[in-house]
Amino acid sequence: MNNIIVYCETDNGALCDVSLELLTKARELAGTLSCNVEALLIGHNVKGLADVLYSYGASVVHLAEDPRLEFYRTLPYAAITISLFKEQKPQIALFGATSVGRDLAPRVSSALHSGLTADCTSLEIGDHQDKEKQYSNLLYQIRPAFGGNIIATIINPECRPQMATVREGVMKKEPLLSPVNGSIHQIDVNSVLSEGDFVVEIIEREIEERKIDIKGAQIIVAGGFGVGSKENFQLIYDLAKVLGAEVGASRAAVDAGFVEHARQIGQTGVTVRPKLFISCGISGQIQHTAGMDGSSMIISINNDPEAPIHKIADYAIVGDLNEVIPKIIKSYKQNSK
């Protein structure tokens, strides 16, 4: 049990961002545990992605390639992952909290009788003392609970691997300055899989592109409950249009029906790190700021001078957003080329 294995998900022949974020975090965890970072890569014609995985710290890439594995199917992917974990016995296994990860990780965990924490927003290494035993170097699996009202820290003292799915965007994606000198461990797919693993056949795939790309936006204008109404939220859209920005929202604004859930930022929404984040009518509770406090620059607009959002903002504007936003739009139009 001297390794951390990250399941690396692909989409249209490219590695998903969440997998690279997990490899970055795995390097940090492995540094504390003095162990290796390894990657599991399943698919068809994906061997060329190994170089990218080396650049994110994977010393070994466990590769399962087969034309039948081009697209995700639960049974064959689970069989390969379970077989590998039984062989390698990792102490930690990480998956993205994507539709694939949320389907695959529980099946693997159930087969191995291992614990699994879903939708983590942070991972740390620490110790634990119960009544009878002292545990060291456990994985602290940290996630919001009860609708984001509390933060729970979950541990798995006895079972291995310690497994977690992690939300996309909550961790930084940082390649190494120099790739590690990694190697490929080829998995013999035919010895692992049986015909029964392919009982489900993919007949046709219909892919609808994401219409709202809030995670990749460089500028975000976000509104909160303080905007007042769905109609008044047009001010947020107007400012975003002028700046070439994407529109975001707090959970309170989403729950009030001002905007759709896809725009929600925070522990129960999307985590973002834009170059500029403009907060309008958002109080700044931890459930929201945890999803945007990594922004390069934050501008807050709120009529409450004591609002928590002002404490993390680079520039704080105390005033009525109904007056401030039109002035910003007018000034920007006058002074932009």
ROPA-31246 format. One line per 4 residues: number of its first residue (from 1); their letters; for each residue x, y, z of C-alpha. Coordinates in steps of 0.001 Angstrom, whole numbers, plus 500000, padded with zeros to 6 digits. Layout:
NUM> a> X/Y/Z; ...
END
This chain:
1> mnni> 500000/500000/500000; 502584/502515/498938; 500757/504366/496214; 497905/506717/495412
5> ivyc> 495952/505875/492258; 493939/508505/490406; 491308/507340/487928; 491875/509567/484896
9> etdn> 488777/510281/482872; 488838/511250/479193; 486429/513140/476990; 486742/513189/473194
13> galc> 490309/511934/473385; 491475/514493/475953; 491997/514216/479693; 489309/515853/481811
17> dvsl> 490422/518795/483933; 489239/517153/487139; 491689/514268/486626; 494613/516667/486275
21> ellt> 493418/518554/489342; 493374/515285/491276; 496875/514376/490136; 498076/517770/491344
25> kare> 496474/517164/494740; 497750/513572/494813; 501321/514874/494495; 500806/516922/497645
29> lagt> 499297/513995/499548; 502040/511654/498322; 504675/514101/499539; 503265/513826/503055
33> lscn> 502930/510038/502876; 506241/509448/501036; 504519/507288/498442; 504021/507192/494661
37> veal> 501377/508831/492483; 499949/506556/489801; 497201/506901/487215; 494583/504531/485806
41> ligh> 493760/505230/482163; 491058/503232/480361; 489936/503718/476770; 490888/503308/473133
45> nvkg> 493880/505042/471514; 494677/506844/474769; 498278/505707/475222; 499512/509079/473922
49> ladv> 497972/510772/476963; 500569/509134/479224; 503000/512001/478570; 500467/514450/479983
53> lysy> 500040/512266/483054; 503814/512174/483575; 503843/515970/483491; 501349/515960/486383
57> gasv> 503404/513565/488480; 502169/510069/487624; 505142/507738/487974; 503164/504780/486606
61> vhla> 500266/504814/484158; 498124/501683/484408; 496814/501468/480849; 493815/499444/479664
65> edpr> 493322/499902/475920; 490763/498138/473775; 488361/499254/471007; 485479/498051/473194
69> lefy> 486547/500531/475896; 486317/503648/473732; 483255/504872/475623; 482475/504427/479296
73> rtlp> 480407/501413/480292; 479939/500504/483920; 480687/496778/483931; 483990/496599/481999
77> yaai> 485406/499776/483554; 484472/498571/487037; 485961/495115/486435; 489277/496615/485303
81> tisl> 489433/499047/488222; 488538/496420/490819; 491114/493991/489412; 493841/496634/489458
85> fkeq> 493072/497755/493016; 493125/494156/494240; 496529/493722/492641; 498113/497063/493572
89> kpqi> 496375/497625/496924; 496572/501453/496872; 496142/503240/500172; 494188/506055/498471
93> alfg> 492073/506068/495284; 490635/509282/493844; 487897/509828/491263; 486305/512956/489835
97> atsv> 482762/513654/491052; 481511/513495/487468; 478695/511358/486105; 481303/508685/485342
101> grdl> 483106/508928/488684; 479847/508879/490622; 478865/505673/488842; 482238/503914/488898
105> aprv> 483602/504702/492378; 480661/503279/494403; 480789/499990/492480; 484510/499665/493093
109> ssal> 484111/500588/496750; 481309/498057/497239; 483292/495246/495608; 486352/495961/497759
113> hsgl> 484344/496588/500972; 486043/499958/501220; 484675/503283/502383; 483852/506069/499925
117> tadc> 483172/509761/500501; 481362/511540/497676; 481665/515131/496453; 484703/516148/498506
121> tsle> 485872/519733/498334; 489165/519225/500188; 491587/516414/501003; 494218/516425/503738
125> igdh> 496413/513983/505621; 496070/513796/509402; 495889/511622/512508; 492978/510304/514550
129> qdke> 492638/509011/518083; 489702/506896/519160; 489121/505228/522518; 491360/502263/521829
133> kqys> 493748/503095/518986; 495859/505847/517490; 495745/506186/513704; 498276/508169/511699
137> nlly> 498392/509473/508136; 494704/509044/507395; 492997/510747/504481; 490721/513509/505745
141> qirp> 487849/513567/503254; 486215/516963/503642; 482858/517850/502137; 479792/520020/502790
145> afgg> 476852/518327/504481; 473242/519177/505317; 472846/521358/502260; 476181/523064/502793
149> niia> 475311/524266/506275; 478192/522380/507889; 481541/521010/506757; 482090/517323/507557
153> tiin> 485479/515636/507859; 485218/511915/507157; 487895/509286/507788; 488239/505604/506961
157> pecr> 490639/504174/509574; 490460/500464/508790; 489545/499750/505160; 491732/500308/502128
161> pqma> 491835/501937/499754; 490530/505170/501223; 488314/506361/498384; 486837/509720/497495
165> tvre> 485182/511480/494594; 486160/515141/494296; 484291/517999/492696; 485661/519556/489570
169> gvmk> 487379/522902/490014; 487883/522809/493795; 491583/522009/493421; 494284/523683/491368
173> kepl> 495624/522132/488178; 499392/522608/488098; 501784/520622/485886; 505352/519988/487006
177> lspv> 508167/522087/485577; 509743/518839/484392; 507754/515615/483801; 508605/512585/485900
181> ngsi> 510354/509670/484231; 507265/507504/484263; 506405/504101/482867; 503366/502288/481487
185> hqid> 501897/499193/483106; 499873/497493/480395; 496724/495823/481718; 495784/492579/479955
189> vnsv> 492173/493451/479199; 491242/490001/477872; 492323/488281/481081; 490264/490661/483208
193> lseg> 487062/490973/481196; 484466/488425/480140; 481668/488526/477595; 479246/489220/480416
197> dfvv> 480950/492576/481018; 479699/493733/477625; 476083/492739/478068; 475170/496431/477758
201> eiie> 475769/497727/474250; 476069/501372/473210; 473819/501793/470188; 474044/505538/469748
205> reie> 475489/508522/471598; 473843/511945/471625; 476089/514665/473069; 474719/518094/473872
209> erki> 477398/520709/474417; 477304/522631/477655; 475624/525979/477033; 476885/527613/480220
213> dikg> 480649/527448/480723; 480961/529278/483997; 483979/527256/485131; 486113/528366/482177
217> aqii> 485091/532048/482239; 487851/534618/482803; 485394/537263/484039; 482299/536481/486120
221> vagg> 479584/538822/487329; 477601/537096/490086; 474383/538139/491739; 472903/537164/495066
225> fgvg> 469596/537378/496898; 470271/541074/497371; 469583/541644/493664; 465945/541469/494664
229> sken> 464125/539701/491855; 464430/537711/488663; 463591/540842/486677; 466217/542886/488486
233> fqli> 468809/540208/487663; 468839/541723/484174; 471277/544269/485620; 473752/541424/486201
237> ydla> 473325/540226/482622; 473752/543773/481305; 477051/544257/483131; 478266/540827/482064
241> kvlg> 477454/541571/478424; 479427/544817/478487; 482455/543133/480072; 482290/539973/477968
245> aevg> 481709/538019/481184; 479703/535002/482288; 476862/535320/484797; 477029/533505/488130
249> asra> 474873/533405/491226; 474786/532481/494886; 472673/529608/496140; 470182/532037/497675
253> avda> 469592/533626/494270; 469154/530214/492645; 466784/529001/495378; 464744/532184/494919
257> gfve> 464342/531372/491226; 466331/534355/489937; 468564/532168/487709; 469097/528514/486788
261> harq> 471116/526123/488961; 473865/525769/486323; 475056/529263/487325; 475349/528512/491047
265> igqt> 478785/529137/492579; 479848/527716/495914; 480077/524489/497893; 476834/523194/496429
269> gvtv> 477553/524592/492979; 480582/525251/490782; 484039/526303/491955; 485576/529047/489804
273> rpkl> 488909/530875/489583; 488427/533730/487095; 490780/536652/486613; 487988/539002/487716
277> fisc> 484989/538221/489910; 482364/540920/490503; 480000/540115/493365; 476678/541965/493401
281> gisg> 474254/541714/496308; 475980/538662/497787; 476567/538655/501542; 479598/536371/501351
285> qiqh> 478805/533364/503509; 481446/530612/503550; 479242/528309/501464; 479553/530773/498585
289> tagm> 483047/532162/499051; 484531/528651/499127; 483624/528473/495445; 485179/531774/494332
293> dgss> 487837/532943/496796; 490559/531706/494444; 489713/534456/491934; 492649/536674/490940
297> miis> 490690/539867/491678; 487391/540297/493518; 485170/543378/493424; 482214/543416/495818
301> innd> 479100/545557/495557; 476862/545483/498619; 474936/548136/500552; 475927/546559/503881
305> peap> 479368/547819/504957; 479688/544832/507330; 478965/542186/504686; 481558/539367/504889
309> ihki> 482159/539562/501125; 483945/542899/501604; 486607/541223/503762; 487864/539027/500923
313> adya> 487378/541600/498157; 490279/543492/496602; 487918/546429/495993; 484726/546913/498039
317> ivgd> 481922/549191/496885; 479343/550011/499548; 476186/551111/497821; 472920/550186/496120
321> lnev> 473700/547892/493177; 470752/549421/491294; 472726/552676/491253; 476276/551314/491143
325> ipki> 475943/548862/488245; 474447/551360/485730; 477280/553775/486599; 479874/551037/486002
329> iksy> 478301/550180/482649; 478190/553833/481596; 481769/554489/482678; 483082/551350/480986
333> kqns> 481397/552247/477690; 482791/555784/477841; 486343/554755/478637; 486778/551519/476687
337> k> 488135/551566/473187
END
